[in-house]
Amino acid sequence: MPPGVVSGDDRAVKPTRRRSLLAASLLKLPPQNCIYIGDDLRDAQACPRAGMHFVAAGWGYHGEGGDPKRLDADAVVRPPREVIDLFS
């Protein structure tokens, strides 16, 4: 992996917060200033444990969580380009 990239192979398995906190530290941002975009229940569980905002992806795995609207997210985005609208 290139430096600064956090993937599924890094640190402990979700829903622990360690991987999220690693990403925030690499970005040199406090977790509360980060947005975590995920597509599974484990993402929805890991994100608040790290103190981040959670956005549910309307694409992707949706394994345990099923419908992304049921993941108690701050927002749900369908196509990836909708992420940009969150910053407007």
Phi and psi restraints in degrees (range 20) as a CNS / XPLOR table:
assign (resid 1 and name C) (resid 2 and name N)
       (resid 2 and name CA) (resid 2 and name C) 1.0 -67.3 20.0 2
assign (resid 2 and name N) (resid 2 and name CA)
       (resid 2 and name C) (resid 3 and name N) 1.0 154.4 20.0 2
assign (resid 2 and name C) (resid 3 and name N)
       (resid 3 and name CA) (resid 3 and name C) 1.0 -59.1 20.0 2
assign (resid 3 and name N) (resid 3 and name CA)
       (resid 3 and name C) (resid 4 and name N) 1.0 140.9 20.0 2
assign (resid 3 and name C) (resid 4 and name N)
       (resid 4 and name CA) (resid 4 and name C) 1.0 88.2 20.0 2
assign (resid 4 and name N) (resid 4 and name CA)
       (resid 4 and name C) (resid 5 and name N) 1.0 -1.9 20.0 2
assign (resid 4 and name C) (resid 5 and name N)
       (resid 5 and name CA) (resid 5 and name C) 1.0 -102.3 20.0 2
assign (resid 5 and name N) (resid 5 and name CA)
       (resid 5 and name C) (resid 6 and name N) 1.0 129.5 20.0 2
assign (resid 5 and name C) (resid 6 and name N)
       (resid 6 and name CA) (resid 6 and name C) 1.0 -112.6 20.0 2
assign (resid 6 and name N) (resid 6 and name CA)
       (resid 6 and name C) (resid 7 and name N) 1.0 127.3 20.0 2
assign (resid 6 and name C) (resid 7 and name N)
       (resid 7 and name CA) (resid 7 and name C) 1.0 -129.5 20.0 2
assign (resid 7 and name N) (resid 7 and name CA)
       (resid 7 and name C) (resid 8 and name N) 1.0 -177.5 20.0 2
assign (resid 7 and name C) (resid 8 and name N)
       (resid 8 and name CA) (resid 8 and name C) 1.0 -62.7 20.0 2
assign (resid 8 and name N) (resid 8 and name CA)
       (resid 8 and name C) (resid 9 and name N) 1.0 -15.1 20.0 2
assign (resid 8 and name C) (resid 9 and name N)
       (resid 9 and name CA) (resid 9 and name C) 1.0 -90.6 20.0 2
assign (resid 9 and name N) (resid 9 and name CA)
       (resid 9 and name C) (resid 10 and name N) 1.0 -4.8 20.0 2
assign (resid 9 and name C) (resid 10 and name N)
       (resid 10 and name CA) (resid 10 and name C) 1.0 -91.5 20.0 2
assign (resid 10 and name N) (resid 10 and name CA)
       (resid 10 and name C) (resid 11 and name N) 1.0 136.2 20.0 2
assign (resid 10 and name C) (resid 11 and name N)
       (resid 11 and name CA) (resid 11 and name C) 1.0 58.4 20.0 2
assign (resid 11 and name N) (resid 11 and name CA)
       (resid 11 and name C) (resid 12 and name N) 1.0 -155.2 20.0 2
assign (resid 11 and name C) (resid 12 and name N)
       (resid 12 and name CA) (resid 12 and name C) 1.0 -78.7 20.0 2
assign (resid 12 and name N) (resid 12 and name CA)
       (resid 12 and name C) (resid 13 and name N) 1.0 161.3 20.0 2
assign (resid 12 and name C) (resid 13 and name N)
       (resid 13 and name CA) (resid 13 and name C) 1.0 -76.6 20.0 2
assign (resid 13 and name N) (resid 13 and name CA)
       (resid 13 and name C) (resid 14 and name N) 1.0 144.2 20.0 2
assign (resid 13 and name C) (resid 14 and name N)
       (resid 14 and name CA) (resid 14 and name C) 1.0 -59.5 20.0 2
assign (resid 14 and name N) (resid 14 and name CA)
       (resid 14 and name C) (resid 15 and name N) 1.0 150.7 20.0 2
assign (resid 14 and name C) (resid 15 and name N)
       (resid 15 and name CA) (resid 15 and name C) 1.0 -95.0 20.0 2
assign (resid 15 and name N) (resid 15 and name CA)
       (resid 15 and name C) (resid 16 and name N) 1.0 27.8 20.0 2
assign (resid 15 and name C) (resid 16 and name N)
       (resid 16 and name CA) (resid 16 and name C) 1.0 -66.8 20.0 2
assign (resid 16 and name N) (resid 16 and name CA)
       (resid 16 and name C) (resid 17 and name N) 1.0 157.1 20.0 2
assign (resid 16 and name C) (resid 17 and name N)
       (resid 17 and name CA) (resid 17 and name C) 1.0 -90.8 20.0 2
assign (resid 17 and name N) (resid 17 and name CA)
       (resid 17 and name C) (resid 18 and name N) 1.0 -5.5 20.0 2
assign (resid 17 and name C) (resid 18 and name N)
       (resid 18 and name CA) (resid 18 and name C) 1.0 -59.1 20.0 2
assign (resid 18 and name N) (resid 18 and name CA)
       (resid 18 and name C) (resid 19 and name N) 1.0 -42.7 20.0 2
assign (resid 18 and name C) (resid 19 and name N)
       (resid 19 and name CA) (resid 19 and name C) 1.0 -65.8 20.0 2
assign (resid 19 and name N) (resid 19 and name CA)
       (resid 19 and name C) (resid 20 and name N) 1.0 -39.4 20.0 2
assign (resid 19 and name C) (resid 20 and name N)
       (resid 20 and name CA) (resid 20 and name C) 1.0 -64.8 20.0 2
assign (resid 20 and name N) (resid 20 and name CA)
       (resid 20 and name C) (resid 21 and name N) 1.0 -42.3 20.0 2
assign (resid 20 and name C) (resid 21 and name N)
       (resid 21 and name CA) (resid 21 and name C) 1.0 -67.8 20.0 2
assign (resid 21 and name N) (resid 21 and name CA)
       (resid 21 and name C) (resid 22 and name N) 1.0 -33.1 20.0 2
assign (resid 21 and name C) (resid 22 and name N)
       (resid 22 and name CA) (resid 22 and name C) 1.0 -61.8 20.0 2
assign (resid 22 and name N) (resid 22 and name CA)
       (resid 22 and name C) (resid 23 and name N) 1.0 -45.7 20.0 2
assign (resid 22 and name C) (resid 23 and name N)
       (resid 23 and name CA) (resid 23 and name C) 1.0 -60.7 20.0 2
assign (resid 23 and name N) (resid 23 and name CA)
       (resid 23 and name C) (resid 24 and name N) 1.0 -44.3 20.0 2
assign (resid 23 and name C) (resid 24 and name N)
       (resid 24 and name CA) (resid 24 and name C) 1.0 -61.9 20.0 2
assign (resid 24 and name N) (resid 24 and name CA)
       (resid 24 and name C) (resid 25 and name N) 1.0 -41.1 20.0 2
assign (resid 24 and name C) (resid 25 and name N)
       (resid 25 and name CA) (resid 25 and name C) 1.0 -68.0 20.0 2
assign (resid 25 and name N) (resid 25 and name CA)
       (resid 25 and name C) (resid 26 and name N) 1.0 -37.0 20.0 2
assign (resid 25 and name C) (resid 26 and name N)
       (resid 26 and name CA) (resid 26 and name C) 1.0 -65.6 20.0 2
assign (resid 26 and name N) (resid 26 and name CA)
       (resid 26 and name C) (resid 27 and name N) 1.0 -32.3 20.0 2
assign (resid 26 and name C) (resid 27 and name N)
       (resid 27 and name CA) (resid 27 and name C) 1.0 -82.9 20.0 2
assign (resid 27 and name N) (resid 27 and name CA)
       (resid 27 and name C) (resid 28 and name N) 1.0 -8.9 20.0 2
assign (resid 27 and name C) (resid 28 and name N)
       (resid 28 and name CA) (resid 28 and name C) 1.0 59.1 20.0 2
assign (resid 28 and name N) (resid 28 and name CA)
       (resid 28 and name C) (resid 29 and name N) 1.0 43.9 20.0 2
assign (resid 28 and name C) (resid 29 and name N)
       (resid 29 and name CA) (resid 29 and name C) 1.0 -126.3 20.0 2
assign (resid 29 and name N) (resid 29 and name CA)
       (resid 29 and name C) (resid 30 and name N) 1.0 147.0 20.0 2
assign (resid 29 and name C) (resid 30 and name N)
       (resid 30 and name CA) (resid 30 and name C) 1.0 -69.6 20.0 2
assign (resid 30 and name N) (resid 30 and name CA)
       (resid 30 and name C) (resid 31 and name N) 1.0 145.4 20.0 2
assign (resid 30 and name C) (resid 31 and name N)
       (resid 31 and name CA) (resid 31 and name C) 1.0 -54.1 20.0 2
assign (resid 31 and name N) (resid 31 and name CA)
       (resid 31 and name C) (resid 32 and name N) 1.0 -35.2 20.0 2
assign (resid 31 and name C) (resid 32 and name N)
       (resid 32 and name CA) (resid 32 and name C) 1.0 -67.3 20.0 2
assign (resid 32 and name N) (resid 32 and name CA)
       (resid 32 and name C) (resid 33 and name N) 1.0 -12.2 20.0 2
assign (resid 32 and name C) (resid 33 and name N)
       (resid 33 and name CA) (resid 33 and name C) 1.0 -98.7 20.0 2
assign (resid 33 and name N) (resid 33 and name CA)
       (resid 33 and name C) (resid 34 and name N) 1.0 10.9 20.0 2
assign (resid 33 and name C) (resid 34 and name N)
       (resid 34 and name CA) (resid 34 and name C) 1.0 -110.5 20.0 2
assign (resid 34 and name N) (resid 34 and name CA)
       (resid 34 and name C) (resid 35 and name N) 1.0 149.7 20.0 2
assign (resid 34 and name C) (resid 35 and name N)
       (resid 35 and name CA) (resid 35 and name C) 1.0 -114.6 20.0 2
assign (resid 35 and name N) (resid 35 and name CA)
       (resid 35 and name C) (resid 36 and name N) 1.0 125.7 20.0 2
assign (resid 35 and name C) (resid 36 and name N)
       (resid 36 and name CA) (resid 36 and name C) 1.0 -102.8 20.0 2
assign (resid 36 and name N) (resid 36 and name CA)
       (resid 36 and name C) (resid 37 and name N) 1.0 122.7 20.0 2
assign (resid 36 and name C) (resid 37 and name N)
       (resid 37 and name CA) (resid 37 and name C) 1.0 -107.3 20.0 2
assign (resid 37 and name N) (resid 37 and name CA)
       (resid 37 and name C) (resid 38 and name N) 1.0 122.4 20.0 2
assign (resid 37 and name C) (resid 38 and name N)
       (resid 38 and name CA) (resid 38 and name C) 1.0 -141.3 20.0 2
assign (resid 38 and name N) (resid 38 and name CA)
       (resid 38 and name C) (resid 39 and name N) 1.0 167.2 20.0 2
assign (resid 38 and name C) (resid 39 and name N)
       (resid 39 and name CA) (resid 39 and name C) 1.0 -127.9 20.0 2
assign (resid 39 and name N) (resid 39 and name CA)
       (resid 39 and name C) (resid 40 and name N) 1.0 19.7 20.0 2
assign (resid 39 and name C) (resid 40 and name N)
       (resid 40 and name CA) (resid 40 and name C) 1.0 -148.3 20.0 2
assign (resid 40 and name N) (resid 40 and name CA)
       (resid 40 and name C) (resid 41 and name N) 1.0 159.2 20.0 2
assign (resid 40 and name C) (resid 41 and name N)
       (resid 41 and name CA) (resid 41 and name C) 1.0 -56.5 20.0 2
assign (resid 41 and name N) (resid 41 and name CA)
       (resid 41 and name C) (resid 42 and name N) 1.0 -38.7 20.0 2
assign (resid 41 and name C) (resid 42 and name N)
       (resid 42 and name CA) (resid 42 and name C) 1.0 -62.8 20.0 2
assign (resid 42 and name N) (resid 42 and name CA)
       (resid 42 and name C) (resid 43 and name N) 1.0 -33.9 20.0 2
assign (resid 42 and name C) (resid 43 and name N)
       (resid 43 and name CA) (resid 43 and name C) 1.0 -65.4 20.0 2
assign (resid 43 and name N) (resid 43 and name CA)
       (resid 43 and name C) (resid 44 and name N) 1.0 -44.9 20.0 2
assign (resid 43 and name C) (resid 44 and name N)
       (resid 44 and name CA) (resid 44 and name C) 1.0 -62.6 20.0 2
assign (resid 44 and name N) (resid 44 and name CA)
       (resid 44 and name C) (resid 45 and name N) 1.0 -29.4 20.0 2
assign (resid 44 and name C) (resid 45 and name N)
       (resid 45 and name CA) (resid 45 and name C) 1.0 -81.5 20.0 2
assign (resid 45 and name N) (resid 45 and name CA)
       (resid 45 and name C) (resid 46 and name N) 1.0 -39.2 20.0 2
assign (resid 45 and name C) (resid 46 and name N)
       (resid 46 and name CA) (resid 46 and name C) 1.0 -70.3 20.0 2
assign (resid 46 and name N) (resid 46 and name CA)
       (resid 46 and name C) (resid 47 and name N) 1.0 -38.6 20.0 2
assign (resid 46 and name C) (resid 47 and name N)
       (resid 47 and name CA) (resid 47 and name C) 1.0 -59.3 20.0 2
assign (resid 47 and name N) (resid 47 and name CA)
       (resid 47 and name C) (resid 48 and name N) 1.0 -54.4 20.0 2
assign (resid 47 and name C) (resid 48 and name N)
       (resid 48 and name CA) (resid 48 and name C) 1.0 -64.0 20.0 2
assign (resid 48 and name N) (resid 48 and name CA)
       (resid 48 and name C) (resid 49 and name N) 1.0 -29.5 20.0 2
assign (resid 48 and name C) (resid 49 and name N)
       (resid 49 and name CA) (resid 49 and name C) 1.0 -63.5 20.0 2
assign (resid 49 and name N) (resid 49 and name CA)
       (resid 49 and name C) (resid 50 and name N) 1.0 -26.4 20.0 2
assign (resid 49 and name C) (resid 50 and name N)
       (resid 50 and name CA) (resid 50 and name C) 1.0 -92.9 20.0 2
assign (resid 50 and name N) (resid 50 and name CA)
       (resid 50 and name C) (resid 51 and name N) 1.0 -6.7 20.0 2
assign (resid 50 and name C) (resid 51 and name N)
       (resid 51 and name CA) (resid 51 and name C) 1.0 80.8 20.0 2
assign (resid 51 and name N) (resid 51 and name CA)
       (resid 51 and name C) (resid 52 and name N) 1.0 24.5 20.0 2
assign (resid 51 and name C) (resid 52 and name N)
       (resid 52 and name CA) (resid 52 and name C) 1.0 -103.4 20.0 2
assign (resid 52 and name N) (resid 52 and name CA)
       (resid 52 and name C) (resid 53 and name N) 1.0 162.4 20.0 2
assign (resid 52 and name C) (resid 53 and name N)
       (resid 53 and name CA) (resid 53 and name C) 1.0 -79.9 20.0 2
assign (resid 53 and name N) (resid 53 and name CA)
       (resid 53 and name C) (resid 54 and name N) 1.0 139.3 20.0 2
assign (resid 53 and name C) (resid 54 and name N)
       (resid 54 and name CA) (resid 54 and name C) 1.0 -112.2 20.0 2
assign (resid 54 and name N) (resid 54 and name CA)
       (resid 54 and name C) (resid 55 and name N) 1.0 128.7 20.0 2
assign (resid 54 and name C) (resid 55 and name N)
       (resid 55 and name CA) (resid 55 and name C) 1.0 -117.9 20.0 2
assign (resid 55 and name N) (resid 55 and name CA)
       (resid 55 and name C) (resid 56 and name N) 1.0 125.6 20.0 2
assign (resid 55 and name C) (resid 56 and name N)
       (resid 56 and name CA) (resid 56 and name C) 1.0 -86.3 20.0 2
assign (resid 56 and name N) (resid 56 and name CA)
       (resid 56 and name C) (resid 57 and name N) 1.0 131.3 20.0 2
assign (resid 56 and name C) (resid 57 and name N)
       (resid 57 and name CA) (resid 57 and name C) 1.0 -84.5 20.0 2
assign (resid 57 and name N) (resid 57 and name CA)
       (resid 57 and name C) (resid 58 and name N) 1.0 130.7 20.0 2
assign (resid 57 and name C) (resid 58 and name N)
       (resid 58 and name CA) (resid 58 and name C) 1.0 -82.2 20.0 2
assign (resid 58 and name N) (resid 58 and name CA)
       (resid 58 and name C) (resid 59 and name N) 1.0 9.2 20.0 2
assign (resid 58 and name C) (resid 59 and name N)
       (resid 59 and name CA) (resid 59 and name C) 1.0 -129.5 20.0 2
assign (resid 59 and name N) (resid 59 and name CA)
       (resid 59 and name C) (resid 60 and name N) 1.0 165.2 20.0 2
assign (resid 59 and name C) (resid 60 and name N)
       (resid 60 and name CA) (resid 60 and name C) 1.0 108.2 20.0 2
assign (resid 60 and name N) (resid 60 and name CA)
       (resid 60 and name C) (resid 61 and name N) 1.0 -153.6 20.0 2
assign (resid 60 and name C) (resid 61 and name N)
       (resid 61 and name CA) (resid 61 and name C) 1.0 -67.8 20.0 2
assign (resid 61 and name N) (resid 61 and name CA)
       (resid 61 and name C) (resid 62 and name N) 1.0 -56.7 20.0 2
assign (resid 61 and name C) (resid 62 and name N)
       (resid 62 and name CA) (resid 62 and name C) 1.0 52.9 20.0 2
assign (resid 62 and name N) (resid 62 and name CA)
       (resid 62 and name C) (resid 63 and name N) 1.0 30.0 20.0 2
assign (resid 62 and name C) (resid 63 and name N)
       (resid 63 and name CA) (resid 63 and name C) 1.0 -50.7 20.0 2
assign (resid 63 and name N) (resid 63 and name CA)
       (resid 63 and name C) (resid 64 and name N) 1.0 -90.9 20.0 2
assign (resid 63 and name C) (resid 64 and name N)
       (resid 64 and name CA) (resid 64 and name C) 1.0 -69.8 20.0 2
assign (resid 64 and name N) (resid 64 and name CA)
       (resid 64 and name C) (resid 65 and name N) 1.0 -28.4 20.0 2
assign (resid 64 and name C) (resid 65 and name N)
       (resid 65 and name CA) (resid 65 and name C) 1.0 -82.2 20.0 2
assign (resid 65 and name N) (resid 65 and name CA)
       (resid 65 and name C) (resid 66 and name N) 1.0 -23.4 20.0 2
assign (resid 65 and name C) (resid 66 and name N)
       (resid 66 and name CA) (resid 66 and name C) 1.0 67.0 20.0 2
assign (resid 66 and name N) (resid 66 and name CA)
       (resid 66 and name C) (resid 67 and name N) 1.0 -121.7 20.0 2
assign (resid 66 and name C) (resid 67 and name N)
       (resid 67 and name CA) (resid 67 and name C) 1.0 -66.4 20.0 2
assign (resid 67 and name N) (resid 67 and name CA)
       (resid 67 and name C) (resid 68 and name N) 1.0 122.9 20.0 2
assign (resid 67 and name C) (resid 68 and name N)
       (resid 68 and name CA) (resid 68 and name C) 1.0 -61.5 20.0 2
assign (resid 68 and name N) (resid 68 and name CA)
       (resid 68 and name C) (resid 69 and name N) 1.0 -21.7 20.0 2
assign (resid 68 and name C) (resid 69 and name N)
       (resid 69 and name CA) (resid 69 and name C) 1.0 -68.0 20.0 2
assign (resid 69 and name N) (resid 69 and name CA)
       (resid 69 and name C) (resid 70 and name N) 1.0 -16.4 20.0 2
assign (resid 69 and name C) (resid 70 and name N)
       (resid 70 and name CA) (resid 70 and name C) 1.0 -95.7 20.0 2
assign (resid 70 and name N) (resid 70 and name CA)
       (resid 70 and name C) (resid 71 and name N) 1.0 8.5 20.0 2
assign (resid 70 and name C) (resid 71 and name N)
       (resid 71 and name CA) (resid 71 and name C) 1.0 -92.2 20.0 2
assign (resid 71 and name N) (resid 71 and name CA)
       (resid 71 and name C) (resid 72 and name N) 1.0 9.2 20.0 2
assign (resid 71 and name C) (resid 72 and name N)
       (resid 72 and name CA) (resid 72 and name C) 1.0 54.3 20.0 2
assign (resid 72 and name N) (resid 72 and name CA)
       (resid 72 and name C) (resid 73 and name N) 1.0 48.8 20.0 2
assign (resid 72 and name C) (resid 73 and name N)
       (resid 73 and name CA) (resid 73 and name C) 1.0 -91.4 20.0 2
assign (resid 73 and name N) (resid 73 and name CA)
       (resid 73 and name C) (resid 74 and name N) 1.0 159.3 20.0 2
assign (resid 73 and name C) (resid 74 and name N)
       (resid 74 and name CA) (resid 74 and name C) 1.0 -68.2 20.0 2
assign (resid 74 and name N) (resid 74 and name CA)
       (resid 74 and name C) (resid 75 and name N) 1.0 -29.3 20.0 2
assign (resid 74 and name C) (resid 75 and name N)
       (resid 75 and name CA) (resid 75 and name C) 1.0 -159.3 20.0 2
assign (resid 75 and name N) (resid 75 and name CA)
       (resid 75 and name C) (resid 76 and name N) 1.0 159.4 20.0 2
assign (resid 75 and name C) (resid 76 and name N)
       (resid 76 and name CA) (resid 76 and name C) 1.0 -123.3 20.0 2
assign (resid 76 and name N) (resid 76 and name CA)
       (resid 76 and name C) (resid 77 and name N) 1.0 129.4 20.0 2
assign (resid 76 and name C) (resid 77 and name N)
       (resid 77 and name CA) (resid 77 and name C) 1.0 -115.4 20.0 2
assign (resid 77 and name N) (resid 77 and name CA)
       (resid 77 and name C) (resid 78 and name N) 1.0 136.0 20.0 2
assign (resid 77 and name C) (resid 78 and name N)
       (resid 78 and name CA) (resid 78 and name C) 1.0 -88.6 20.0 2
assign (resid 78 and name N) (resid 78 and name CA)
       (resid 78 and name C) (resid 79 and name N) 1.0 -79.3 20.0 2
assign (resid 78 and name C) (resid 79 and name N)
       (resid 79 and name CA) (resid 79 and name C) 1.0 -77.8 20.0 2
assign (resid 79 and name N) (resid 79 and name CA)
       (resid 79 and name C) (resid 80 and name N) 1.0 149.4 20.0 2
assign (resid 79 and name C) (resid 80 and name N)
       (resid 80 and name CA) (resid 80 and name C) 1.0 -54.7 20.0 2
assign (resid 80 and name N) (resid 80 and name CA)
       (resid 80 and name C) (resid 81 and name N) 1.0 -30.5 20.0 2
assign (resid 80 and name C) (resid 81 and name N)
       (resid 81 and name CA) (resid 81 and name C) 1.0 -63.5 20.0 2
assign (resid 81 and name N) (resid 81 and name CA)
       (resid 81 and name C) (resid 82 and name N) 1.0 -19.8 20.0 2
assign (resid 81 and name C) (resid 82 and name N)
       (resid 82 and name CA) (resid 82 and name C) 1.0 -66.5 20.0 2
assign (resid 82 and name N) (resid 82 and name CA)
       (resid 82 and name C) (resid 83 and name N) 1.0 -16.8 20.0 2
assign (resid 82 and name C) (resid 83 and name N)
       (resid 83 and name CA) (resid 83 and name C) 1.0 -59.5 20.0 2
assign (resid 83 and name N) (resid 83 and name CA)
       (resid 83 and name C) (resid 84 and name N) 1.0 -38.0 20.0 2
assign (resid 83 and name C) (resid 84 and name N)
       (resid 84 and name CA) (resid 84 and name C) 1.0 -60.0 20.0 2
assign (resid 84 and name N) (resid 84 and name CA)
       (resid 84 and name C) (resid 85 and name N) 1.0 -36.8 20.0 2
assign (resid 84 and name C) (resid 85 and name N)
       (resid 85 and name CA) (resid 85 and name C) 1.0 -62.4 20.0 2
assign (resid 85 and name N) (resid 85 and name CA)
       (resid 85 and name C) (resid 86 and name N) 1.0 -24.9 20.0 2
assign (resid 85 and name C) (resid 86 and name N)
       (resid 86 and name CA) (resid 86 and name C) 1.0 -65.1 20.0 2
assign (resid 86 and name N) (resid 86 and name CA)
       (resid 86 and name C) (resid 87 and name N) 1.0 -21.7 20.0 2
assign (resid 86 and name C) (resid 87 and name N)
       (resid 87 and name CA) (resid 87 and name C) 1.0 -96.9 20.0 2
assign (resid 87 and name N) (resid 87 and name CA)
       (resid 87 and name C) (resid 88 and name N) 1.0 0.8 20.0 2
